[in-house]
């Protein structure tokens, strides 16, 4: 898999660059994200919540939680404890304010940490989610192995991630949007122009569909299913731990 980094001339590793990038765009991220996805990402997250809710989890870990959108939505599952983990302190601070406004402090904890080296016990969570975060891992396989470790046997793992449509017409439209429209939006509305160029580039090269299914299978996940969303521009993946 081609490794794309936010800042091509920076001596920092991908992990440090991603943290710096999200710290920089944390205040504008939510609003700009709605613009970029035309608000459809809200619908995708609701589907993730429904999948998790059906498993009736008591403990949930939301990795790459960012400003906490999915973690907040997951409160609908009536889980006893939800932990949102992220490498960006700036994103977490925005998320903490949102959680406070919704009076969910007793349910959701926002934790600064590395998804590839998590401070949690083996089998600590009934459900684990990642929305638009796995492509930001320094090493995808390391991150997935850590997720498998902290997921309890029989628990559910759900990924929501961008993907490239298979049908030629949709694929052409997707590629045009990512290469031409998304960077322009980033330049107009963001103080970090590299950030949105990185987000589009990383989406275009990240493994999706059967390619990601096979990686999950090789790591040790079972019952893997991929569910393409909105012409295939995003995909929800579900998996279990034997």
VENURGI-V145637 format. One line per field, one symbol per residue. psi: psi as a letter, one per 30 degrees, with the letter a starting at -180 (. if undefined). burial: 1 if it has 16 or more other ideal C-beta (glycine too) atoms within 10 Angstrom, else 0. A space follows every 10 residues. Layout:
psi=???
burial=???
This chain:
psi=kkjklejfgk flleeeeeee eeeegeffee eeeeeeggff feeeeeeeee eeeffhkekk kjkhfbggee eeeffffgke kkkjklfjee eeeeeeeeee eghgffekkk kklkfgikhl lkhfkfkklj jhffffkeje eeeeeeeeef klkflkkkkj lllkkekeee eeeeeeeefe eeeeeeeefk fjefefeeee eeeffkklbe eeeeeeeeeg llhkkkjkki ggflkkkkll k.
burial=0001111000 0001111111 1111110011 0110011000 1001100110 1100101011 1111111111 1111101010 0111111101 1101110110 0000001101 0001110101 0001111111 1111111101 0011011101 1100111111 1111100000 0001000100 0110010001 0101111111 1110011100 0110110010 1001010010 0111111111 10
